[in-house]
Amino acid sequence: MSRTLADLKSAADQRLAAGHFLDALRPYRLLLEASLHDFDTRMLIADCLLGMGQARYAAGIYTAVAVHDIKFGNPLQAMVAIKLLESFGNDVAELVAMLVGAYSRSSRVLGRSVKPAPVEYTEPIRDEVTPDFQIEEERLIKETTAMAMDLSSVGDYPPLVPPVPIFSVLEEEAFTSLFRRLRLRRHGHQESVIVQGLPGDAVYFLASGYVEAIRANALPDGTVDKTFLARLGPGTLFGEMALISADPRSASVVCDGPADTLELRREDVDTLSEAVPQIRMAMAAFTRDRMINNLLTTHPMFKPFDEGSRKQLLARFTGHDVPGGTIFLEQGTVGPGLYVILRGQAEVLRWNGTEYVKLADLGPGDVAGEMSLLHEEPVSATVQSVGNATLLFLARELFMPLVDAVPELLAHFARLAEARRDDTEKKLQTSVRVEESFCANDLVELPDDEEGMV
């Protein structure tokens, strides 16, 4: 089988990971000669030079990469290059100003743009090409640096660049403040970025490489089943729930090969938000939009609708952030509408005349209030939030015409309501049996202290 550029890249990546910087520089040089538009390889060449102690040459390449990526529409990799330059003492003020000017809210070049395509390494290479070709070290360094710094082969840059999640809704000052708080993390193959079960304390922007989201589920026999959830590539963001909640992570995120992330910690957001409230609002808006998008694509309630209709339907809901202990449905009252839990938890309670009996726990994606709406009767149980929660609310006068017009939606809620009724009856019957047991025990005559003494 003939070799391809992918084989050459694999050899170079392995050498770089092992710290063999000069040996890695040679195949990276060949890759760049084969594809002058491969700016990922230019970054890796700079990494090799930095590892060899050639900081001045590395700085020239990182600067060229940052300028190119800002203009080309790849801002996260530009941020990585700027952070690296800053880490070994370079003045990055001009690059930061260029980045902020292009991607902040007031930018004149921000708009809909084509996302840069990743470089393909499928081209075959000749048999005589070897990653260990002979070249004098100083010549290799100087010639490779000159190639990696040269932007003359790029041609025209696109007229518009795509927005950066969260950052591009901020004005320049807030953008700059938030960028300063980013922490560059460089990860190796199979390194965990997020660990399931640990508290969420940061959000991550994936600048380069790929990561996989995996959820571990404990089975009754004591083994652990791992479920693959998603593979994420450059330009994506993950872990965003940490911006509004310290709840344990629901899945792990593991690197599939080397990867660079930009970490934004919640405490940094909290500190900045005291001086720039706009940052907190941007974070909350982004996180809510992401949760809503997930709900649209996964919840059975939206299944009968196409993408356009889903968005129109969602526009009828109103969003509400509520503190813990908020009662949003109260037993015996007329239900005002349908609630969907977007974030947080709630509990369903039924008053039996003596105490509240817990019927169910609700979490993200669960709905409440449908039984009262469908049967036009008072709410059969109280529902209150457990900790801070975000709710979506659809008023009764909007709900009824909707289910009348969409039979599939009516059938979905009817099935849900029936299942809820059955579950409620079972739990109440169990509660009654337990109470009767206690009452029966109360009728047993016990000896008093004197009669019980031997």
N, C-alpha and C positions, 0 to 999 in steps of 0.2 A: 504493500500500500504506500502511495506517495505521501511525503510529508507536506504539511501546510504551515502557514504562518502561526496557526494555533499551537503547533508543536514547538515552534521557536519561542513563542511567548511563554508557554508552560515551563520550558527550560530556564528562561530568564527569571520568571517569577519565583521558581524554587530556589535559585541561587540568591536572589535578593532576600527572600525570607530567611535563608540560612546565614545571611550576613556576608556573603561572598560578593562584594559590591563590584569589584573590577571584572570578575567573571560574568556578572549579570549585565554589565554595561555593554559588552560586545554584542550579545543577541538583541538587546534593546536598540542598539545602533542599526542593526540590520532591519529590524521592524520599522524604524522610522524612515529608513531609506525606501522601504517598500510602500509606505503610506505616510506622506508628509502631513496629512490632515489628522493623524492620530495623536491628539493632545493628551490622552491618557498615558501613552508611552513617553511623551515628553515629561510628564510629571514623574514617572518612574525613573527616567534618566537623571532628573534632578535629585531624586531620593538616593540614587546610587552615588552621585557626586558628593552629596552631603555626608553620606556614610563614609566616604573616602577622605573626609576632611577638606574637601574642595568647596567650602561654603560660598566663596565669591562666584564661582561658576554656577553653583546651584541657584543662587539668588537671581542671577540673570535669567535662568530658565523659568523659575517660579513667577518672576515678574511678567515675562512674556506670556505664560499660560494664563495668569490672572487677567491681563489686558484682553487677550483673545476671548476667554470665556465670558467676560463681562459683555463684550460686544456681540458674541455669538449666541448668547441666551443660555449659558450654563453657569448661573451665578453661584451655585453651591460649591462647585469645584474651584471657582475663583476665590470663594471664601477660604477654602482649604489652603490654597497657595498663599493667600495673604496671611493667614494664621501661621503658616510655616515660616514665611519671611520674618514676621514679627518675633517668632520664637528664638531666632538667633541674631536679634539686634538691628534689623533693618527698619528704616523709616517707611511706614506704609500709608501715611496720611493721604497722599495723592491717589493711591489705589482705592482706599476706603471712600474717598469723595467721589471717585468715578463710579464705584459700585452703588453707592447710595443715590447718586444723581440719576442712575439708569433704572433702579428698581424700587425707589420709594414712591409714595402715593402721588407726588406732584410731578413724576417723570413724564417727559414728552414722548418717550419711545416705548412706554409700557403698553402692551396690548396683546391681542391674540396672535400667537406665533407658532410655527412648527417646532416641535421639540427636537433637539439634535439627535440624530440616529446614532446608536452605538457602532463602533468600528467592527466589521466582520473580519475574522482571521481565517477565511476559508481558502484563500489563494494558495496554490501549490508552490513549493520552493524547489529549486534545482538540487539534485543529489550532491553536488559538490559544495553547496553552501553549508557551512558548519558554524555553530555558535562560538567555537574556539579559534576563529581565524586569527592569524598573527598580525599584530600591529603594535608599534611602539606606544607605551602607556601615555606619555605626554601628548603625542599626536592624537591618540584616541580621545583623550579628554578634551582637547581644544577643538578638534573637528566636530565631535559629537555635540559639544556645547554650542558651537556656532550654528549647527543645523537646528537644534532644539529651540534656539532663540529667534530664528528667522521666521517672520510672519508674512513674507512677501508672496508665498504660495497660496495664501488663504483666499485671496480675491475679495469680492464684495461681501460685506456683512449684512444680515437681514435688517430691514428698516425698523422692526419692532422686536421686543424681547418679552418673554412670558413672565408673569408675576411670580414672586416667591411667596409660598404660603405664610401667612401671618405678617411677614415683613412688609409686603407691598401695600398694605392698608395703612401703614404708618408714615407720618411725615418724616423729613430727613433727620431731625434731631432725635426723635424716638427710635428710628431705624438704626442710627449710629450707636445709640446707647445699648440697644438690644444686641447688635452685632458684637460689641465689645465684650458682652457677657458669654458669648458662645465659647465652648471648649472643644478643641479638636481632639477626636479620639481615633487612633489608627489601630485597626483590629486585624488579627490573623485568622486564617482558616479555622472554622469550627469554634471560634471564640464567641462566648455568649455576650450579647449587648444588653439584653433584658432577661431576667430569670423569673420564671413563673413562681408566684407565691410571695415574692419580696415586695415591699411597698413601692409604689410608683413615685419617683422623685425627679424624673427628668423626661423630656421629649427629645427625639432624635431626628435630625435631617440627614438622609442618606445621600452623601455626595458622590461616592463611587463604590463599585462593587455590588454584591447581591447578598441579601439576608433572607432567612426563612423563618416564618412564624409557626411554632409547634406547641400544641397543647398536650400535656400529660394528664391522663385520667387513671386514677387508682381503681383496679378491678377487685371484685369480692375475694378472689383467690390470693390477693396480696401482690400480684404483678401490676405492672404499669403499662398502659396502652398509650402510644403517642400518635396524635392526629396531626397531619400536615394541614395548615390553614391557608398559607399564602407564601408566595415568593415575591419579594419586593426588590426593585431595581433603583438605579440612580435617579435622584430628584424626588423621591417619596419621603414621607414623614410618618413616623410611628411612635407609639407610646404617649399620644396626646392627652389621654385621660389623666395623666399625672399633673397636667396643668391646673386641674380643678379638683382633684381628689388624690388622697394618699392611699386609696384602696390597693390591696395586693394585686400584682400583675396577674392577668388571666391566662397568659401564655408566655412562652420563652421566645426570644428572637436570637437566632444563631447565624453567624456569618458563613456563607458558602464561598470560600475564597477570601482574599484580602479585601478589606472595606474601610472606607473613611466615613465617619459620622461627625456631625456637629451637634454637640450636646447642649441643651438649654435646661438648666435646673430650676425647679419650682421656686426655691428660695431667692434666686436671682430675679425671677419675674416679680416676686412679692416685693423685693427691695426697690426695683425700678418703678413698680406701679405706684408706690407712694409719691414719687415725684412726677411720674408721667402716667396718669390714669388711662390714657388712650391705649397703653400696652395691655392692661388687664382686659379692657373691652375687646380688643382685637383677639386676644387669646380665647376669651369666652365665646365670641362669635364663631371663630374657626372651629373650636371643639364642638359646639352645638351643631354647626353645619355638617361636620363629619359624622356625628352620631345620627343625625337625621338622614343623611345619605345611606348609611348602613341600614337604618330602619326601612327606608324605601325599597331597598334591594332584597331584603331578607324576610320581611314580615308578611304573613299570609293575608293580612288585611289589604295589602296593596297589590296582591298577585293578579286580580282581574283587570288591572289597569296597565296601559302602556306607559312609557317613560314620561311623556308629556302630560298625560292625565294624572299620573302620580304626583307630579309637581303641583298641578292645579289643585288636587285634593289636599295636599299638604298645606297649601296656602290658606286653607280654611281653618287650620288649627292655630291656636295661639300657644306660645311657650311661657312657662312659669317656673321660676326657681323658688323652691320652698324649703324652709328649715325643717329639721327633725321634729316629729310630733304634730305636724300639720294634718288636720282631718279634712280631706277633700271630698269624701262621700260619707254621709252620716245616716246610720240605720233609722228607718222610719220617715225619712224626708224624701221629697221628690228629687230624683236624680237630675242635675242640671245638664248633663251631657256625658260624652265619652272621654275617658282619660287614657293616655298611653304613657307609660313610664319610659322616659328617654334615658335617664341616669339615676342611679341610687336604688333604694329598696323601699317597699311598703308592706304593711301587714293587714290582713283582712280579719276583722273581729266581729263576733256576734254576741249581743247581750242576751243572756238566757233568763234574766229576772234576778239573778244573784251576782253574776260576774261575767266578764267578757271571755268568750271562748275563741281561741285563735283558730281560724279556718284555713288560712293559706299565707304564704309569703309570695310577694310579687317582686319582679326585677325588671331590668331593661327589656323593652319589647312587649311586656305584659300589658293587658288592657283591663279597665275597670269601669263599671257603670253600665255595661251593655244590657244586663238583665232588666234593670229598671226601665231602660229605654224601649226594649223590645216588648215587654209585657205591660208597659204603661202602669206601673205600680211603684209604691215607695221602695227606696233602697233597702235591700234585705240585710245588709251588713255595713259596718263602719270600716272605712279604709283610711289609714293614716301613714304618713311617711316615717321611715326609720332612718334617721340621719338626713343630711341635705339631699335633695332630689330635684330633678328637672322633669317637668310634666308637659305633655302636649294635650290640649283640651279642644274638643269639638262640641260646640253647643248643640243642645237638643234640636233646635229649629233647623240646624244644618244637617244633623245626623239622619233624621227621619226621611227627608226627600232623597238622600243619598242611597240608603238601603232599599227604598222603594224602587229606585231606578236601576239598581244593580243586584239582580237576584243572587249572584254568586256571593256577594258581600253579606246579604241577608242570611244565606245559608251558613256562612262561616260563623257569624255571631250567634245564630240559633244553636249550632253545634256546641259552641263555646259555652253558651248559657246553660244548655242541658247538662253538660259535663260538670259545670260549676254547681248546679242544683244537686246532682247526685253526690258529689264530693262533700258538699255542705251537709246533706242529710246523714251521710255516714259518720262524719265527725261529730255532729250533734248527738246521734244515737250513742256513740262511744262515750261522749261526755255525760249523757243521762245515765248510762249503765254504771259509770264510775261513781257518780253522785249517789245512785241508789245503793251501791255497795257500801259507801260510807254511812248512809242513813241506816242500813241494816245493822252495821256494826254498832251504831249508837244504841240500838235496842237490846244489845247483849248486856245482861246484868253482871257487873264485875264486883268482886268482893271489896269491901272497904278495907282500910289499912289494918284495923284491929282483927277482922275476921281472916285476913290473909296472912297474919303472923303465925309462925310455927312456935 
